[in-house]
């Protein structure tokens, strides 16, 4: 049961981070850390780190839950995270906060599941 809950949280935070990064990529006037070419490179680097953490978390899900319900968890929780992030705040300044929150949560859960709950 713990694996299902942690898997859903990982996918929720992955969807949350993707939605916030998508808002930042669409904005013409980005907040201070993402303005100009260096800011865009920084945003791309943060998005790549988030993608790597989400991929590692999803690989853990597939290895630790031996059930076909994994696809429902990944798809449903990912969509819920994406939708919740968009419903919460669609401003660019709020998207920075949501991106950092999502990446921090992914980092925490990634370390937790691979360290304390390794797949069999």
N, C-alpha and C positions, 0 to 999 in steps of 0.2 A: 504494500500500500504506500509506503514511503517513496518508493521508486516512481510510482505513478504521479504523486504529488510534486516531487522534485522535477520530474520530466515536464509536467504541465507548467511549472514556474519558469523553467528554462525557456520553453517555447513562448510563453507569455512575454517574458522580458526580451526575447529575440524580436518578436513582432513589435513590441513597444519601441525598441531601438530603431528598427527599420522605418517605422512611421515618422519618428522624430528626425532621423537623418534625411528622409525624403522631403520633409518640410524645409529643412535647411538648404537642400540642393535646389529647390524650386525658387527660393527667395532671391530677389535682385539685391536688396539691401540686407545683408546678413549682419548679425551681431558682431561685436568687436573681434573675437578670436578667429573668426572665419571670413574676414574681409580681404579682398584682393587675391592674388595668386597664391601667396604663402598660406593664407587662410583656407583656400580651397584644397591645397595639398594636405594641410592639417586635417581637414574634414574627411578627405579621402583616406588618410591614414587611420583616423578613428573608426571609420566605417569598415576598413579592412580588419582591424583588431576585433571589432564587434562580430564581423562575419566569421572570423576564425574561432572565437569563443562560442558562438552559436553552433557552428559546425561540430566542434568538439563535444558540446553538450548533447547535440542530437545524436552523434555517434554513441555516446554513453547510453542514451535512451534505447537505441536499437539493440545494443549489446546486453543491457540489463533487464529489459522487459521482454520476455519470450511470448508475446501475444500479438495478435493482429490488431488489437486496439491501439497500438503504437501510432498508427497513421491517423487515427481520430484524435489522439492527444496532440500530436504535432500540428496537424491542420487546425483543429478547433482552438487550441490555446494560442497558437500563433496569430490566428485571425482575431481572437478576442483581445490580445495585446495590441495589435495594430489598430483596431477599432477604439479601444479605450484610450490610447494615446492621442488619437485624432479628436475624440470627443472632449478630452480634458482641456486642451488649449491648442489653438492652431496658430498662435503668434510665433514669430521667429525667436524671440527672447525666451519664451517658454519651451521651445523645442530644444534649445541648448541644455536647459535643466533636465528635460526628459531624456535626452541622449546620454548625458553623464550618469543619471540615475539608472538607466537601462544597462549601460556598459558596466557600471560598478556592480550591479546585481548579477549580471552574467559572469563577471570575473569571480565574485564570491561563490556563486553556485557551482561554477566549473571547478574551482579548487576544492569545494566541499565534496562533490560527488566523486571526483577521481581520487581524492585522498582517502576518504572515509567509507565510501561505498563502491569500491571497484567492481566491475562486472565479473562474473564467474569465468 
